[in-house]
């Protein structure tokens, strides 16, 4: 599963964002902290947000049934060894009371000792096998053993190719059409596939409710659709984008024009210009629009959901 990076005012918020993006439970999430949240003056947060790198936790190759069987054998060996150690103690008791036969006691004791030795050998063999298995597992983990590595690669390849990108687009389209219908509207969907990117567009009348102010509802629907696609197809799914009535294209065009105006103002005044808070998609549009604009540079500041773009003279 590919890694994704998420941010938040705290580590908890960053982890929650990763869970939403990947559509998994916290027990199935593996993540690394790339940046701890930093405090600014007077202990206030805002100088730096928490940033993590997360993915769906890889499936363990060690079989629980094997561990249970090995543990059961070891426990049986210990019980057998313990009972054999206790068995010779009945011999001296018989001798003490004068009721035991010496030869019989020697035989019983000898049999007990032999049984204990056999159990000890069996337990030692089981222990050696367990240690060998554990050591081999550790060696494989350290060096990424050829057998396991190739098996993992095969599994990832199968997992990724088990559902084609075309079928993934169909699953996403059917879900979105059903979602539109649940709101009481009717709409048709179309999809465009570029490499591992899928864009599903919904067309219909009166679908502004699915966009929301500044596209916040559309962003939520897109995240929900990604979660549904991930649960239906597993890891290795294509990157899904959702558009409603051409909103994203119009939004990109408007933002690019607005960003150019702000950049010109920054060059003329020699002062940095701060834009209103935006979601990650809109911030990316601004950054991309000004990457070739001479005399300015852009950066994002603040914490979600109040994170914004600053355009300043370079």
Secondary structure, 3 states (H helix, E strand, C coil): CCCEEEEECCHHHHHHHHHHHHCCCHHHEEEEEEECCEECHHHCEEEECEEEEEEECCCCCCCHHHHHHHHHHHHHHHHHHHHHHHHCHHHHHHHHHCCCCHHHHHHHHHHHHHHHHHHHHHHHHHHHHHHHHHHHHHHHHHHCCHHHHHHHHHHHHHHHHCCCHHHHHHHHHHHHHHHHHHCCCCEEEEEEEECCEEEEEEEECCCHHHCCHHHHHHHHHHHHHHHHHHHHHCCCCCEEEEEECCHHHHHHHHHHHHHHHHHHHHHHHCCCEECCCCCHHHHHHHHHHHCCCCCEEEEEECCCCCCEEEEEEC
